[in-house]
Amino acid sequence: MYWIFLAVIIQIHCWKGFEDSFKYEKLHMFGLGRPLVNLRSDNAYAYPEDLVTKKQTYIRSPYRSIYQGVRSKRDHRVYNKKFGYPPRLRGHHIFFEGVFECVLTHVSIETNASIPSILRGGVGYRHFSIAIRAGPGEELSGRVRAFCSQNSTTPSPV
């Protein structure tokens, strides 16, 4: 008899518990399409200007020409290369190399809107390696010159 009484109490408690739970949910409108409060729009304010999330504009390098060393009147030109290529969709990349019998005293790389760089050698050496790159849609034109001193045909200590 005790077991039956205990089972009935548990059954009533379950029904009562479910009923209270459902009333609580109904009272607070849980699960019945209760509208969600959008705190962002309620607490928002109009910004005086756009937030800084825009992509910043690309600023080109100011170094479109490179001059290495000092040129004097006694120097003679040992390398002179002019280049001019029309714009390409993928951009340009050209490479210049030079090996000389004299030590370089002045190297000039002049371009219109490209990015020049001296990879190896240059002034004080008997060789140079130069790479010039132009971005997509840019014309690649300019020239590369190298000068040696007239009395620098003696072997270098390097």
C-alpha positions as CSV (number, residue, x, y, z in Angstrom):
1,M,0.0,0.0,0.0
2,Y,2.9,2.3,0.7
3,W,4.2,1.8,-2.8
4,I,1.0,2.7,-4.4
5,F,0.7,5.8,-2.2
6,L,4.2,6.8,-3.2
7,A,3.5,6.3,-6.9
8,V,0.4,8.5,-6.7
9,I,2.3,11.3,-5.0
10,I,5.0,11.1,-7.6
11,Q,2.4,11.2,-10.3
12,I,0.6,14.2,-8.9
13,H,3.9,16.0,-8.3
14,C,4.9,15.4,-11.9
15,W,1.5,16.6,-13.2
16,K,1.6,19.6,-10.9
17,G,5.2,20.3,-11.8
18,F,4.6,20.2,-15.5
19,E,1.5,22.4,-15.1
20,D,3.4,25.0,-13.1
21,S,6.2,24.9,-15.6
22,F,3.9,25.4,-18.5
23,K,2.1,28.3,-16.7
24,Y,5.4,29.9,-16.1
25,E,6.4,29.6,-19.7
26,K,3.1,30.9,-20.8
27,L,3.2,33.8,-18.4
28,H,6.5,34.9,-19.7
29,M,5.8,33.9,-23.3
30,F,8.7,31.5,-23.7
31,G,8.5,29.4,-26.7
32,L,5.4,31.1,-28.0
33,G,6.9,33.6,-30.3
34,R,8.1,36.1,-27.8
35,P,9.8,38.9,-29.7
36,L,13.5,39.3,-29.1
37,V,14.6,42.7,-28.1
38,N,17.3,44.1,-30.4
39,L,19.5,45.9,-27.9
40,R,21.8,47.2,-30.7
41,S,19.1,49.3,-32.4
42,D,17.5,50.5,-29.1
43,N,20.8,51.7,-27.6
44,A,22.3,52.9,-30.8
45,Y,23.0,56.4,-31.8
46,A,23.8,58.1,-35.1
47,Y,27.5,58.3,-35.7
48,P,28.8,61.7,-36.8
49,E,30.9,60.1,-39.5
50,D,31.5,56.6,-40.9
51,L,33.4,54.2,-38.7
52,V,37.0,53.4,-39.7
53,T,36.3,50.1,-41.4
54,K,37.0,51.2,-44.9
55,K,40.1,49.9,-46.7
56,Q,42.8,52.5,-46.7
57,T,44.0,53.9,-50.0
58,Y,47.3,52.6,-51.4
59,I,50.1,55.1,-51.1
60,R,52.8,54.6,-53.7
61,S,56.5,54.6,-52.7
62,P,58.1,58.0,-53.4
63,Y,61.3,56.2,-54.6
64,R,60.8,55.8,-58.3
65,S,64.4,56.4,-59.1
66,I,67.5,55.2,-57.3
67,Y,70.9,56.9,-57.5
68,Q,73.9,55.2,-55.9
69,G,77.3,56.8,-55.6
70,V,78.5,60.2,-56.8
71,R,79.1,60.9,-60.5
72,S,82.1,63.0,-61.5
73,K,83.1,64.4,-64.8
74,R,85.9,61.9,-65.2
75,D,83.6,58.9,-65.1
76,H,82.7,57.0,-68.2
77,R,79.5,55.1,-68.9
78,V,79.9,51.3,-69.0
79,Y,76.2,50.4,-69.0
80,N,73.2,52.1,-70.6
81,K,69.9,50.4,-71.1
82,K,66.6,52.1,-71.9
83,F,63.3,50.2,-71.6
84,G,59.7,51.0,-72.4
85,Y,56.8,48.5,-72.1
86,P,53.1,49.2,-72.4
87,P,50.7,48.5,-69.5
88,R,49.8,44.9,-68.8
89,L,47.0,43.5,-66.8
90,R,49.4,41.3,-64.7
91,G,52.0,44.0,-64.3
92,H,55.7,43.9,-65.2
93,H,58.9,42.5,-63.7
94,I,62.2,43.0,-65.4
95,F,65.7,42.1,-64.3
96,F,69.1,43.6,-65.3
97,E,72.6,42.2,-64.6
98,G,76.0,43.5,-65.4
99,V,79.6,42.4,-64.9
100,F,82.4,44.9,-65.6
101,E,86.2,45.1,-65.6
102,C,86.1,48.2,-63.4
103,V,84.7,49.2,-60.0
104,L,81.4,51.0,-60.3
105,T,81.3,54.6,-59.0
106,H,77.8,55.6,-59.9
107,V,74.6,53.6,-60.7
108,S,71.3,55.3,-61.6
109,I,68.0,53.6,-62.1
110,E,65.3,56.0,-63.4
111,T,61.7,54.9,-63.9
112,N,58.4,56.7,-64.4
113,A,56.1,54.9,-61.9
114,S,57.8,51.6,-61.1
115,I,59.5,50.2,-58.0
116,P,63.3,49.7,-58.6
117,S,65.6,47.8,-56.2
118,I,69.2,46.8,-56.3
119,L,69.5,43.2,-55.3
120,R,73.3,42.7,-55.4
121,G,76.4,44.7,-56.2
122,G,76.3,48.3,-57.2
123,V,78.8,51.0,-56.3
124,G,82.1,49.6,-55.0
125,Y,81.6,46.3,-56.8
126,R,82.3,45.1,-60.4
127,H,78.8,43.8,-60.8
128,F,75.1,44.6,-60.2
129,S,71.7,42.9,-60.2
130,I,68.7,45.1,-60.5
131,A,65.0,44.2,-60.4
132,I,62.2,46.6,-61.5
133,R,58.6,46.0,-60.9
134,A,55.5,47.8,-62.1
135,G,52.0,47.2,-60.8
136,P,49.0,46.0,-62.9
137,G,48.0,48.5,-65.5
138,E,51.1,50.6,-65.2
139,E,53.5,51.5,-68.0
140,L,57.1,50.5,-67.4
141,S,59.6,52.8,-68.8
142,G,63.0,54.3,-67.8
143,R,66.7,53.5,-68.0
144,V,69.5,52.0,-66.1
145,R,73.0,53.5,-66.3
146,A,76.3,52.5,-64.6
147,F,79.5,54.6,-64.6
148,C,83.1,53.7,-63.7
149,S,86.1,56.0,-62.9
150,Q,88.7,56.2,-65.7
151,N,91.5,55.0,-63.4
152,S,89.5,52.2,-61.7
153,T,90.7,49.4,-64.1
154,T,93.1,48.1,-61.5
155,P,91.9,45.1,-59.6
156,S,89.7,45.8,-56.6
157,P,90.7,44.5,-53.1
158,V,87.5,42.5,-52.8
